[in-house]
Each structure stands twice: as C-alpha cells, then as structure tokens.
Amino acid sequence: MTGDPKQLSCAEFQAQLPELIGAGGDPSTHPHLQHCPLCRALLSDLETIAEAARKLFPSVEPPDELWEQIESAIKREEEQEIHSR
Ligand SMILES: [Zn+2]
C-alpha cells in the first residue's frame, strides 16, 4: 500500500467503484482506468446496469442492495474466470 491511486489493484479499484459512482462523481477519470482496459470495460458494464436500473426505478436512487448485487455479480464473474483458466 503506497497511497498512490495509480497503484491500486483491480480488486481495490472495483471495491471503490460503487462509491465513486454513488458519490455522483465521474469514475471514468480515475487514474486506474487510464492504464487498465479491463476496468474500463467493467465500468461501461456497470453503467449499462445502472442505466437499466434507472429505467426500472426512474424516481428512486438505486438502493444499496443493488450495488451489493452488482458487486457480488462481479465477484462471481471473477471466480468463473479463475476456474476457467
Ligand atoms: Zn483494473
């Protein structure tokens, strides 16, 4: 741990992602994304999911449980990737 945001691992970055999005910021400007196409692809997936959620629930903010579901979906995907190697 150096405290330098450029040194974040993908897992660390992804753990922060819901907060970055939830805070109303623009996660696409995060330094980690400047050198990590994997997380850029993940972010665009998340934005697609968030967009779909906003269409389903146009008048409410996505509940915390939604982010938890997204996070656990990401973790399941990662586990599947590990097992398929
Ligand atoms: Zn990454």
PDB file of the backbone (N, CA, C, O) and the ligand in Angstrom, with CONECT records:
HET     ZN  A 101       1
ATOM      1  N   MET A   1       0.835  -1.209   0.000  1.00  0.00           N
ATOM      2  CA  MET A   1       0.000   0.000   0.000  1.00  0.00           C
ATOM      3  C   MET A   1       0.864   1.251   0.000  1.00  0.00           C
ATOM      4  O   MET A   1       1.587   1.504   0.963  1.00  0.00           O
ATOM      5  N   THR A   2       0.797   2.024  -1.053  1.00  0.00           N
ATOM      6  CA  THR A   2       1.599   3.235  -1.143  1.00  0.00           C
ATOM      7  C   THR A   2       0.748   4.480  -0.993  1.00  0.00           C
ATOM      8  O   THR A   2       1.278   5.559  -0.729  1.00  0.00           O
ATOM      9  N   GLY A   3      -0.595   4.349  -1.160  1.00  0.00           N
ATOM     10  CA  GLY A   3      -1.461   5.511  -1.133  1.00  0.00           C
ATOM     11  C   GLY A   3      -1.562   6.192  -2.487  1.00  0.00           C
ATOM     12  O   GLY A   3      -2.349   7.123  -2.659  1.00  0.00           O
ATOM     13  N   ASP A   4      -0.769   5.734  -3.450  1.00  0.00           N
ATOM     14  CA  ASP A   4      -0.844   6.291  -4.796  1.00  0.00           C
ATOM     15  C   ASP A   4      -1.994   5.623  -5.543  1.00  0.00           C
ATOM     16  O   ASP A   4      -1.993   4.402  -5.707  1.00  0.00           O
ATOM     17  N   PRO A   5      -2.979   6.405  -6.001  1.00  0.00           N
ATOM     18  CA  PRO A   5      -4.143   5.783  -6.659  1.00  0.00           C
ATOM     19  C   PRO A   5      -3.766   5.031  -7.931  1.00  0.00           C
ATOM     20  O   PRO A   5      -4.506   4.144  -8.357  1.00  0.00           O
ATOM     21  N   LYS A   6      -2.644   5.362  -8.539  1.00  0.00           N
ATOM     22  CA  LYS A   6      -2.210   4.631  -9.731  1.00  0.00           C
ATOM     23  C   LYS A   6      -1.774   3.207  -9.399  1.00  0.00           C
ATOM     24  O   LYS A   6      -1.703   2.347 -10.277  1.00  0.00           O
ATOM     25  N   GLN A   7      -1.484   2.970  -8.124  1.00  0.00           N
ATOM     26  CA  GLN A   7      -1.007   1.652  -7.719  1.00  0.00           C
ATOM     27  C   GLN A   7      -2.129   0.730  -7.258  1.00  0.00           C
ATOM     28  O   GLN A   7      -1.870  -0.387  -6.809  1.00  0.00           O
ATOM     29  N   LEU A   8      -3.364   1.186  -7.367  1.00  0.00           N
ATOM     30  CA  LEU A   8      -4.483   0.339  -6.960  1.00  0.00           C
ATOM     31  C   LEU A   8      -4.496  -0.938  -7.793  1.00  0.00           C
ATOM     32  O   LEU A   8      -4.260  -0.917  -9.001  1.00  0.00           O
ATOM     33  N   SER A   9      -4.776  -2.046  -7.119  1.00  0.00           N
ATOM     34  CA  SER A   9      -5.049  -3.256  -7.877  1.00  0.00           C
ATOM     35  C   SER A   9      -6.468  -3.170  -8.420  1.00  0.00           C
ATOM     36  O   SER A   9      -7.262  -2.335  -7.985  1.00  0.00           O
ATOM     37  N   CYS A  10      -6.781  -4.050  -9.381  1.00  0.00           N
ATOM     38  CA  CYS A  10      -8.132  -4.048  -9.944  1.00  0.00           C
ATOM     39  C   CYS A  10      -9.165  -4.303  -8.849  1.00  0.00           C
ATOM     40  O   CYS A  10     -10.224  -3.675  -8.835  1.00  0.00           O
ATOM     41  N   ALA A  11      -8.861  -5.220  -7.936  1.00  0.00           N
ATOM     42  CA  ALA A  11      -9.817  -5.537  -6.872  1.00  0.00           C
ATOM     43  C   ALA A  11     -10.061  -4.319  -5.993  1.00  0.00           C
ATOM     44  O   ALA A  11     -11.195  -4.048  -5.597  1.00  0.00           O
ATOM     45  N   GLU A  12      -8.986  -3.582  -5.688  1.00  0.00           N
ATOM     46  CA  GLU A  12      -9.131  -2.394  -4.847  1.00  0.00           C
ATOM     47  C   GLU A  12      -9.935  -1.319  -5.572  1.00  0.00           C
ATOM     48  O   GLU A  12     -10.805  -0.669  -4.991  1.00  0.00           O
ATOM     49  N   PHE A  13      -9.623  -1.152  -6.847  1.00  0.00           N
ATOM     50  CA  PHE A  13     -10.362  -0.161  -7.626  1.00  0.00           C
ATOM     51  C   PHE A  13     -11.836  -0.535  -7.689  1.00  0.00           C
ATOM     52  O   PHE A  13     -12.705   0.316  -7.500  1.00  0.00           O
ATOM     53  N   GLN A  14     -12.119  -1.815  -7.955  1.00  0.00           N
ATOM     54  CA  GLN A  14     -13.510  -2.249  -8.101  1.00  0.00           C
ATOM     55  C   GLN A  14     -14.267  -2.133  -6.787  1.00  0.00           C
ATOM     56  O   GLN A  14     -15.477  -1.906  -6.780  1.00  0.00           O
ATOM     57  N   ALA A  15     -13.552  -2.289  -5.672  1.00  0.00           N
ATOM     58  CA  ALA A  15     -14.190  -2.117  -4.367  1.00  0.00           C
ATOM     59  C   ALA A  15     -14.618  -0.661  -4.163  1.00  0.00           C
ATOM     60  O   ALA A  15     -15.596  -0.386  -3.468  1.00  0.00           O
ATOM     61  N   GLN A  16     -13.875   0.272  -4.779  1.00  0.00           N
ATOM     62  CA  GLN A  16     -14.206   1.692  -4.630  1.00  0.00           C
ATOM     63  C   GLN A  16     -15.242   2.162  -5.632  1.00  0.00           C
ATOM     64  O   GLN A  16     -15.860   3.213  -5.460  1.00  0.00           O
ATOM     65  N   LEU A  17     -15.426   1.367  -6.686  1.00  0.00           N
ATOM     66  CA  LEU A  17     -16.231   1.825  -7.816  1.00  0.00           C
ATOM     67  C   LEU A  17     -17.656   2.226  -7.428  1.00  0.00           C
ATOM     68  O   LEU A  17     -18.108   3.296  -7.835  1.00  0.00           O
ATOM     69  N   PRO A  18     -18.382   1.404  -6.653  1.00  0.00           N
ATOM     70  CA  PRO A  18     -19.743   1.818  -6.280  1.00  0.00           C
ATOM     71  C   PRO A  18     -19.765   3.152  -5.554  1.00  0.00           C
ATOM     72  O   PRO A  18     -20.679   3.955  -5.747  1.00  0.00           O
ATOM     73  N   GLU A  19     -18.758   3.390  -4.717  1.00  0.00           N
ATOM     74  CA  GLU A  19     -18.679   4.679  -4.013  1.00  0.00           C
ATOM     75  C   GLU A  19     -18.418   5.812  -4.989  1.00  0.00           C
ATOM     76  O   GLU A  19     -19.017   6.883  -4.895  1.00  0.00           O
ATOM     77  N   LEU A  20     -17.512   5.561  -5.931  1.00  0.00           N
ATOM     78  CA  LEU A  20     -17.184   6.592  -6.923  1.00  0.00           C
ATOM     79  C   LEU A  20     -18.417   6.966  -7.732  1.00  0.00           C
ATOM     80  O   LEU A  20     -18.676   8.142  -7.988  1.00  0.00           O
ATOM     81  N   ILE A  21     -19.175   5.946  -8.132  1.00  0.00           N
ATOM     82  CA  ILE A  21     -20.386   6.204  -8.916  1.00  0.00           C
ATOM     83  C   ILE A  21     -21.461   6.812  -8.018  1.00  0.00           C
ATOM     84  O   ILE A  21     -22.128   7.776  -8.392  1.00  0.00           O
ATOM     85  N   GLY A  22     -21.617   6.227  -6.817  1.00  0.00           N
ATOM     86  CA  GLY A  22     -22.667   6.672  -5.910  1.00  0.00           C
ATOM     87  C   GLY A  22     -22.469   8.109  -5.452  1.00  0.00           C
ATOM     88  O   GLY A  22     -23.434   8.809  -5.143  1.00  0.00           O
ATOM     89  N   ALA A  23     -21.212   8.548  -5.408  1.00  0.00           N
ATOM     90  CA  ALA A  23     -20.915   9.908  -4.964  1.00  0.00           C
ATOM     91  C   ALA A  23     -21.257  10.932  -6.040  1.00  0.00           C
ATOM     92  O   ALA A  23     -21.111  12.136  -5.825  1.00  0.00           O
ATOM     93  N   GLY A  24     -21.707  10.460  -7.184  1.00  0.00           N
ATOM     94  CA  GLY A  24     -22.081  11.369  -8.261  1.00  0.00           C
ATOM     95  C   GLY A  24     -20.878  11.886  -9.042  1.00  0.00           C
ATOM     96  O   GLY A  24     -21.001  12.787  -9.872  1.00  0.00           O
ATOM     97  N   GLY A  25     -19.721  11.305  -8.764  1.00  0.00           N
ATOM     98  CA  GLY A  25     -18.521  11.715  -9.488  1.00  0.00           C
ATOM     99  C   GLY A  25     -18.449  11.037 -10.845  1.00  0.00           C
ATOM    100  O   GLY A  25     -19.393  10.370 -11.269  1.00  0.00           O
ATOM    101  N   ASP A  26     -17.331  11.211 -11.517  1.00  0.00           N
ATOM    102  CA  ASP A  26     -17.145  10.587 -12.816  1.00  0.00           C
ATOM    103  C   ASP A  26     -16.003   9.586 -12.711  1.00  0.00           C
ATOM    104  O   ASP A  26     -14.836   9.955 -12.845  1.00  0.00           O
ATOM    105  N   PRO A  27     -16.338   8.311 -12.471  1.00  0.00           N
ATOM    106  CA  PRO A  27     -15.290   7.303 -12.256  1.00  0.00           C
ATOM    107  C   PRO A  27     -14.407   7.123 -13.484  1.00  0.00           C
ATOM    108  O   PRO A  27     -13.290   6.620 -13.367  1.00  0.00           O
ATOM    109  N   SER A  28     -14.886   7.525 -14.660  1.00  0.00           N
ATOM    110  CA  SER A  28     -14.098   7.299 -15.874  1.00  0.00           C
ATOM    111  C   SER A  28     -12.822   8.130 -15.900  1.00  0.00           C
ATOM    112  O   SER A  28     -11.936   7.881 -16.717  1.00  0.00           O
ATOM    113  N   THR A  29     -12.723   9.126 -15.001  1.00  0.00           N
ATOM    114  CA  THR A  29     -11.498   9.923 -14.945  1.00  0.00           C
ATOM    115  C   THR A  29     -10.495   9.370 -13.926  1.00  0.00           C
ATOM    116  O   THR A  29      -9.410   9.924 -13.750  1.00  0.00           O
ATOM    117  N   HIS A  30     -10.870   8.270 -13.256  1.00  0.00           N
ATOM    118  CA  HIS A  30      -9.988   7.707 -12.229  1.00  0.00           C
ATOM    119  C   HIS A  30      -8.660   7.250 -12.842  1.00  0.00           C
ATOM    120  O   HIS A  30      -8.648   6.627 -13.904  1.00  0.00           O
ATOM    121  N   PRO A  31      -7.551   7.556 -12.178  1.00  0.00           N
ATOM    122  CA  PRO A  31      -6.224   7.201 -12.726  1.00  0.00           C
ATOM    123  C   PRO A  31      -6.081   5.714 -13.064  1.00  0.00           C
ATOM    124  O   PRO A  31      -5.401   5.352 -14.024  1.00  0.00           O
ATOM    125  N   HIS A  32      -6.720   4.866 -12.274  1.00  0.00           N
ATOM    126  CA  HIS A  32      -6.592   3.427 -12.541  1.00  0.00           C
ATOM    127  C   HIS A  32      -7.075   3.085 -13.950  1.00  0.00           C
ATOM    128  O   HIS A  32      -6.533   2.194 -14.604  1.00  0.00           O
ATOM    129  N   LEU A  33      -8.105   3.807 -14.409  1.00  0.00           N
ATOM    130  CA  LEU A  33      -8.697   3.491 -15.709  1.00  0.00           C
ATOM    131  C   LEU A  33      -7.801   3.920 -16.861  1.00  0.00           C
ATOM    132  O   LEU A  33      -7.956   3.449 -17.987  1.00  0.00           O
ATOM    133  N   GLN A  34      -6.857   4.823 -16.571  1.00  0.00           N
ATOM    134  CA  GLN A  34      -6.001   5.314 -17.649  1.00  0.00           C
ATOM    135  C   GLN A  34      -5.064   4.218 -18.150  1.00  0.00           C
ATOM    136  O   GLN A  34      -4.565   4.279 -19.274  1.00  0.00           O
ATOM    137  N   HIS A  35      -4.833   3.217 -17.305  1.00  0.00           N
ATOM    138  CA  HIS A  35      -3.904   2.153 -17.725  1.00  0.00           C
ATOM    139  C   HIS A  35      -4.520   0.769 -17.600  1.00  0.00           C
ATOM    140  O   HIS A  35      -3.811  -0.234 -17.683  1.00  0.00           O
ATOM    141  N   CYS A  36      -5.850   0.701 -17.399  1.00  0.00           N
ATOM    142  CA  CYS A  36      -6.460  -0.605 -17.184  1.00  0.00           C
ATOM    143  C   CYS A  36      -7.705  -0.786 -18.043  1.00  0.00           C
ATOM    144  O   CYS A  36      -8.805  -0.438 -17.614  1.00  0.00           O
ATOM    145  N   PRO A  37      -7.550  -1.325 -19.253  1.00  0.00           N
ATOM    146  CA  PRO A  37      -8.696  -1.532 -20.145  1.00  0.00           C
ATOM    147  C   PRO A  37      -9.729  -2.479 -19.552  1.00  0.00           C
ATOM    148  O   PRO A  37     -10.916  -2.391 -19.864  1.00  0.00           O
ATOM    149  N   LEU A  38      -9.265  -3.393 -18.688  1.00  0.00           N
ATOM    150  CA  LEU A  38     -10.170  -4.351 -18.048  1.00  0.00           C
ATOM    151  C   LEU A  38     -11.224  -3.620 -17.224  1.00  0.00           C
ATOM    152  O   LEU A  38     -12.419  -3.895 -17.333  1.00  0.00           O
ATOM    153  N   CYS A  39     -10.761  -2.685 -16.398  1.00  0.00           N
ATOM    154  CA  CYS A  39     -11.683  -1.956 -15.529  1.00  0.00           C
ATOM    155  C   CYS A  39     -12.488  -0.930 -16.314  1.00  0.00           C
ATOM    156  O   CYS A  39     -13.609  -0.598 -15.927  1.00  0.00           O
ATOM    157  N   ARG A  40     -11.929  -0.422 -17.419  1.00  0.00           N
ATOM    158  CA  ARG A  40     -12.739   0.459 -18.273  1.00  0.00           C
ATOM    159  C   ARG A  40     -13.925  -0.312 -18.828  1.00  0.00           C
ATOM    160  O   ARG A  40     -15.039   0.209 -18.869  1.00  0.00           O
ATOM    161  N   ALA A  41     -13.696  -1.552 -19.257  1.00  0.00           N
ATOM    162  CA  ALA A  41     -14.784  -2.388 -19.775  1.00  0.00           C
ATOM    163  C   ALA A  41     -15.788  -2.680 -18.669  1.00  0.00           C
ATOM    164  O   ALA A  41     -17.000  -2.662 -18.888  1.00  0.00           O
ATOM    165  N   LEU A  42     -15.262  -2.951 -17.470  1.00  0.00           N
ATOM    166  CA  LEU A  42     -16.140  -3.231 -16.336  1.00  0.00           C
ATOM    167  C   LEU A  42     -17.014  -2.022 -16.027  1.00  0.00           C
ATOM    168  O   LEU A  42     -18.210  -2.159 -15.767  1.00  0.00           O
ATOM    169  N   LEU A  43     -16.409  -0.842 -16.058  1.00  0.00           N
ATOM    170  CA  LEU A  43     -17.156   0.374 -15.755  1.00  0.00           C
ATOM    171  C   LEU A  43     -18.282   0.578 -16.764  1.00  0.00           C
ATOM    172  O   LEU A  43     -19.388   0.967 -16.388  1.00  0.00           O
ATOM    173  N   SER A  44     -18.013   0.320 -18.033  1.00  0.00           N
ATOM    174  CA  SER A  44     -19.075   0.522 -19.017  1.00  0.00           C
ATOM    175  C   SER A  44     -20.187  -0.509 -18.808  1.00  0.00           C
ATOM    176  O   SER A  44     -21.359  -0.210 -19.037  1.00  0.00           O
ATOM    177  N   ASP A  45     -19.823  -1.722 -18.374  1.00  0.00           N
ATOM    178  CA  ASP A  45     -20.853  -2.708 -17.999  1.00  0.00           C
ATOM    179  C   ASP A  45     -21.700  -2.182 -16.850  1.00  0.00           C
ATOM    180  O   ASP A  45     -22.929  -2.242 -16.889  1.00  0.00           O
ATOM    181  N   LEU A  46     -21.024  -1.663 -15.823  1.00  0.00           N
ATOM    182  CA  LEU A  46     -21.733  -1.156 -14.644  1.00  0.00           C
ATOM    183  C   LEU A  46     -22.657  -0.011 -15.021  1.00  0.00           C
ATOM    184  O   LEU A  46     -23.774   0.095 -14.514  1.00  0.00           O
ATOM    185  N   GLU A  47     -22.176   0.847 -15.919  1.00  0.00           N
ATOM    186  CA  GLU A  47     -23.009   1.982 -16.324  1.00  0.00           C
ATOM    187  C   GLU A  47     -24.240   1.510 -17.081  1.00  0.00           C
ATOM    188  O   GLU A  47     -25.318   2.091 -16.960  1.00  0.00           O
ATOM    189  N   THR A  48     -24.065   0.440 -17.870  1.00  0.00           N
ATOM    190  CA  THR A  48     -25.216  -0.145 -18.565  1.00  0.00           C
ATOM    191  C   THR A  48     -26.226  -0.676 -17.565  1.00  0.00           C
ATOM    192  O   THR A  48     -27.430  -0.475 -17.716  1.00  0.00           O
ATOM    193  N   ILE A  49     -25.717  -1.367 -16.523  1.00  0.00           N
ATOM    194  CA  ILE A  49     -26.598  -1.909 -15.484  1.00  0.00           C
ATOM    195  C   ILE A  49     -27.293  -0.778 -14.734  1.00  0.00           C
ATOM    196  O   ILE A  49     -28.497  -0.834 -14.486  1.00  0.00           O
ATOM    197  N   ALA A  50     -26.527   0.245 -14.377  1.00  0.00           N
ATOM    198  CA  ALA A  50     -27.091   1.374 -13.629  1.00  0.00           C
ATOM    199  C   ALA A  50     -28.146   2.096 -14.456  1.00  0.00           C
ATOM    200  O   ALA A  50     -29.178   2.527 -13.944  1.00  0.00           O
ATOM    201  N   GLU A  51     -27.859   2.215 -15.750  1.00  0.00           N
ATOM    202  CA  GLU A  51     -28.813   2.846 -16.668  1.00  0.00           C
ATOM    203  C   GLU A  51     -30.117   2.048 -16.708  1.00  0.00           C
ATOM    204  O   GLU A  51     -31.206   2.618 -16.651  1.00  0.00           O
ATOM    205  N   ALA A  52     -29.992   0.731 -16.805  1.00  0.00           N
ATOM    206  CA  ALA A  52     -31.174  -0.135 -16.824  1.00  0.00           C
ATOM    207  C   ALA A  52     -31.945  -0.004 -15.516  1.00  0.00           C
ATOM    208  O   ALA A  52     -33.176   0.010 -15.507  1.00  0.00           O
ATOM    209  N   ALA A  53     -31.201   0.093 -14.401  1.00  0.00           N
ATOM    210  CA  ALA A  53     -31.849   0.227 -13.094  1.00  0.00           C
ATOM    211  C   ALA A  53     -32.608   1.546 -13.006  1.00  0.00           C
ATOM    212  O   ALA A  53     -33.698   1.610 -12.436  1.00  0.00           O
ATOM    213  N   ARG A  54     -32.019   2.600 -13.577  1.00  0.00           N
ATOM    214  CA  ARG A  54     -32.710   3.899 -13.545  1.00  0.00           C
ATOM    215  C   ARG A  54     -33.991   3.864 -14.362  1.00  0.00           C
ATOM    216  O   ARG A  54     -34.962   4.544 -14.031  1.00  0.00           O
ATOM    217  N   LYS A  55     -33.997   3.068 -15.438  1.00  0.00           N
ATOM    218  CA  LYS A  55     -35.211   2.949 -16.246  1.00  0.00           C
ATOM    219  C   LYS A  55     -36.277   2.157 -15.500  1.00  0.00           C
ATOM    220  O   LYS A  55     -37.468   2.449 -15.608  1.00  0.00           O
ATOM    221  N   LEU A  56     -35.842   1.151 -14.743  1.00  0.00           N
ATOM    222  CA  LEU A  56     -36.791   0.342 -13.980  1.00  0.00           C
ATOM    223  C   LEU A  56     -37.352   1.126 -12.807  1.00  0.00           C
ATOM    224  O   LEU A  56     -38.536   1.015 -12.488  1.00  0.00           O
ATOM    225  N   PHE A  57     -36.497   1.923 -12.162  1.00  0.00           N
ATOM    226  CA  PHE A  57     -36.908   2.686 -10.984  1.00  0.00           C
ATOM    227  C   PHE A  57     -36.579   4.162 -11.210  1.00  0.00           C
ATOM    228  O   PHE A  57     -35.668   4.700 -10.580  1.00  0.00           O
ATOM    229  N   PRO A  58     -37.316   4.812 -12.104  1.00  0.00           N
ATOM    230  CA  PRO A  58     -36.913   6.162 -12.531  1.00  0.00           C
ATOM    231  C   PRO A  58     -36.954   7.197 -11.421  1.00  0.00           C
ATOM    232  O   PRO A  58     -36.255   8.207 -11.506  1.00  0.00           O
ATOM    233  N   SER A  59     -37.753   6.977 -10.381  1.00  0.00           N
ATOM    234  CA  SER A  59     -37.948   8.029  -9.380  1.00  0.00           C
ATOM    235  C   SER A  59     -37.121   7.813  -8.121  1.00  0.00           C
ATOM    236  O   SER A  59     -37.128   8.659  -7.227  1.00  0.00           O
ATOM    237  N   VAL A  60     -36.411   6.695  -8.038  1.00  0.00           N
ATOM    238  CA  VAL A  60     -35.640   6.440  -6.824  1.00  0.00           C
ATOM    239  C   VAL A  60     -34.184   6.197  -7.169  1.00  0.00           C
ATOM    240  O   VAL A  60     -33.852   5.749  -8.266  1.00  0.00           O
ATOM    241  N   GLU A  61     -33.327   6.502  -6.215  1.00  0.00           N
ATOM    242  CA  GLU A  61     -31.920   6.169  -6.355  1.00  0.00           C
ATOM    243  C   GLU A  61     -31.767   4.657  -6.291  1.00  0.00           C
ATOM    244  O   GLU A  61     -32.525   3.993  -5.585  1.00  0.00           O
ATOM    245  N   PRO A  62     -30.803   4.100  -7.013  1.00  0.00           N
ATOM    246  CA  PRO A  62     -30.546   2.668  -6.864  1.00  0.00           C
ATOM    247  C   PRO A  62     -30.242   2.354  -5.403  1.00  0.00           C
ATOM    248  O   PRO A  62     -29.364   2.974  -4.802  1.00  0.00           O
ATOM    249  N   PRO A  63     -30.961   1.401  -4.835  1.00  0.00           N
ATOM    250  CA  PRO A  63     -30.735   1.084  -3.428  1.00  0.00           C
ATOM    251  C   PRO A  63     -29.370   0.436  -3.220  1.00  0.00           C
ATOM    252  O   PRO A  63     -28.770  -0.112  -4.144  1.00  0.00           O
ATOM    253  N   ASP A  64     -28.901   0.516  -1.981  1.00  0.00           N
ATOM    254  CA  ASP A  64     -27.606  -0.080  -1.660  1.00  0.00           C
ATOM    255  C   ASP A  64     -27.531  -1.552  -2.050  1.00  0.00           C
ATOM    256  O   ASP A  64     -26.489  -2.056  -2.470  1.00  0.00           O
ATOM    257  N   GLU A  65     -28.682  -2.230  -1.896  1.00  0.00           N
ATOM    258  CA  GLU A  65     -28.688  -3.663  -2.210  1.00  0.00           C
ATOM    259  C   GLU A  65     -28.328  -3.900  -3.677  1.00  0.00           C
ATOM    260  O   GLU A  65     -27.718  -4.911  -4.023  1.00  0.00           O
ATOM    261  N   LEU A  66     -28.719  -2.946  -4.536  1.00  0.00           N
ATOM    262  CA  LEU A  66     -28.412  -3.109  -5.956  1.00  0.00           C
ATOM    263  C   LEU A  66     -26.905  -3.150  -6.163  1.00  0.00           C
ATOM    264  O   LEU A  66     -26.393  -3.990  -6.903  1.00  0.00           O
ATOM    265  N   TRP A  67     -26.194  -2.229  -5.499  1.00  0.00           N
ATOM    266  CA  TRP A  67     -24.732  -2.219  -5.641  1.00  0.00           C
ATOM    267  C   TRP A  67     -24.135  -3.493  -5.080  1.00  0.00           C
ATOM    268  O   TRP A  67     -23.161  -4.029  -5.609  1.00  0.00           O
ATOM    269  N   GLU A  68     -24.745  -3.976  -3.983  1.00  0.00           N
ATOM    270  CA  GLU A  68     -24.246  -5.231  -3.422  1.00  0.00           C
ATOM    271  C   GLU A  68     -24.438  -6.368  -4.415  1.00  0.00           C
ATOM    272  O   GLU A  68     -23.571  -7.227  -4.576  1.00  0.00           O
ATOM    273  N   GLN A  69     -25.588  -6.356  -5.076  1.00  0.00           N
ATOM    274  CA  GLN A  69     -25.843  -7.396  -6.078  1.00  0.00           C
ATOM    275  C   GLN A  69     -24.855  -7.277  -7.232  1.00  0.00           C
ATOM    276  O   GLN A  69     -24.340  -8.281  -7.724  1.00  0.00           O
ATOM    277  N   ILE A  70     -24.596  -6.045  -7.661  1.00  0.00           N
ATOM    278  CA  ILE A  70     -23.636  -5.846  -8.756  1.00  0.00           C
ATOM    279  C   ILE A  70     -22.256  -6.314  -8.326  1.00  0.00           C
ATOM    280  O   ILE A  70     -21.556  -6.995  -9.076  1.00  0.00           O
ATOM    281  N   GLU A  71     -21.871  -5.939  -7.105  1.00  0.00           N
ATOM    282  CA  GLU A  71     -20.550  -6.347  -6.604  1.00  0.00           C
ATOM    283  C   GLU A  71     -20.424  -7.855  -6.538  1.00  0.00           C
ATOM    284  O   GLU A  71     -19.394  -8.406  -6.927  1.00  0.00           O
ATOM    285  N   SER A  72     -21.470  -8.541  -6.046  1.00  0.00           N
ATOM    286  CA  SER A  72     -21.359  -9.987  -5.935  1.00  0.00           C
ATOM    287  C   SER A  72     -21.402 -10.622  -7.318  1.00  0.00           C
ATOM    288  O   SER A  72     -20.820 -11.687  -7.524  1.00  0.00           O
ATOM    289  N   ALA A  73     -22.083  -9.985  -8.271  1.00  0.00           N
ATOM    290  CA  ALA A  73     -22.070 -10.490  -9.646  1.00  0.00           C
ATOM    291  C   ALA A  73     -20.669 -10.392 -10.229  1.00  0.00           C
ATOM    292  O   ALA A  73     -20.215 -11.297 -10.929  1.00  0.00           O
ATOM    293  N   ILE A  74     -19.982  -9.281  -9.936  1.00  0.00           N
ATOM    294  CA  ILE A  74     -18.606  -9.117 -10.410  1.00  0.00           C
ATOM    295  C   ILE A  74     -17.730 -10.203  -9.815  1.00  0.00           C
ATOM    296  O   ILE A  74     -16.926 -10.821 -10.512  1.00  0.00           O
ATOM    297  N   LYS A  75     -17.895 -10.431  -8.510  1.00  0.00           N
ATOM    298  CA  LYS A  75     -17.060 -11.430  -7.845  1.00  0.00           C
ATOM    299  C   LYS A  75     -17.307 -12.808  -8.432  1.00  0.00           C
ATOM    300  O   LYS A  75     -16.372 -13.583  -8.635  1.00  0.00           O
ATOM    301  N   ARG A  76     -18.585 -13.115  -8.707  1.00  0.00           N
ATOM    302  CA  ARG A  76     -18.890 -14.420  -9.313  1.00  0.00           C
ATOM    303  C   ARG A  76     -18.216 -14.530 -10.666  1.00  0.00           C
ATOM    304  O   ARG A  76     -17.670 -15.582 -10.997  1.00  0.00           O
ATOM    305  N   GLU A  77     -18.242 -13.458 -11.460  1.00  0.00           N
ATOM    306  CA  GLU A  77     -17.612 -13.484 -12.779  1.00  0.00           C
ATOM    307  C   GLU A  77     -16.118 -13.740 -12.641  1.00  0.00           C
ATOM    308  O   GLU A  77     -15.546 -14.544 -13.377  1.00  0.00           O
ATOM    309  N   GLU A  78     -15.487 -13.043 -11.685  1.00  0.00           N
ATOM    310  CA  GLU A  78     -14.050 -13.215 -11.487  1.00  0.00           C
ATOM    311  C   GLU A  78     -13.727 -14.651 -11.112  1.00  0.00           C
ATOM    312  O   GLU A  78     -12.763 -15.235 -11.608  1.00  0.00           O
ATOM    313  N   GLU A  79     -14.556 -15.221 -10.221  1.00  0.00           N
ATOM    314  CA  GLU A  79     -14.309 -16.601  -9.802  1.00  0.00           C
ATOM    315  C   GLU A  79     -14.434 -17.546 -10.988  1.00  0.00           C
ATOM    316  O   GLU A  79     -13.652 -18.487 -11.123  1.00  0.00           O
ATOM    317  N   GLN A  80     -15.413 -17.297 -11.844  1.00  0.00           N
ATOM    318  CA  GLN A  80     -15.579 -18.151 -13.014  1.00  0.00           C
ATOM    319  C   GLN A  80     -14.369 -18.035 -13.939  1.00  0.00           C
ATOM    320  O   GLN A  80     -13.921 -19.023 -14.521  1.00  0.00           O
ATOM    321  N   GLU A  81     -13.846 -16.802 -14.066  1.00  0.00           N
ATOM    322  CA  GLU A  81     -12.673 -16.629 -14.921  1.00  0.00           C
ATOM    323  C   GLU A  81     -11.488 -17.404 -14.378  1.00  0.00           C
ATOM    324  O   GLU A  81     -10.748 -18.038 -15.130  1.00  0.00           O
ATOM    325  N   ILE A  82     -11.314 -17.349 -13.058  1.00  0.00           N
ATOM    326  CA  ILE A  82     -10.202 -18.062 -12.432  1.00  0.00           C
ATOM    327  C   ILE A  82     -10.331 -19.562 -12.695  1.00  0.00           C
ATOM    328  O   ILE A  82      -9.359 -20.237 -13.033  1.00  0.00           O
ATOM    329  N   HIS A  83     -11.573 -20.071 -12.529  1.00  0.00           N
ATOM    330  CA  HIS A  83     -11.779 -21.508 -12.680  1.00  0.00           C
ATOM    331  C   HIS A  83     -11.620 -21.959 -14.135  1.00  0.00           C
ATOM    332  O   HIS A  83     -11.283 -23.112 -14.403  1.00  0.00           O
ATOM    333  N   SER A  84     -11.870 -21.032 -15.074  1.00  0.00           N
ATOM    334  CA  SER A  84     -11.819 -21.444 -16.475  1.00  0.00           C
ATOM    335  C   SER A  84     -10.400 -21.400 -17.025  1.00  0.00           C
ATOM    336  O   SER A  84     -10.160 -21.818 -18.158  1.00  0.00           O
ATOM    337  N   ARG A  85      -9.439 -20.887 -16.214  1.00  0.00           N
ATOM    338  CA  ARG A  85      -8.068 -20.832 -16.686  1.00  0.00           C
ATOM    339  C   ARG A  85      -7.361 -22.160 -16.527  1.00  0.00           C
ATOM    340  O   ARG A  85      -6.189 -22.282 -16.881  1.00  0.00           O
TER     341      ARG A  85
HETATM  342 ZN    ZN A 101      -8.111  -2.617 -13.244  1.00  0.00          ZN2+
END
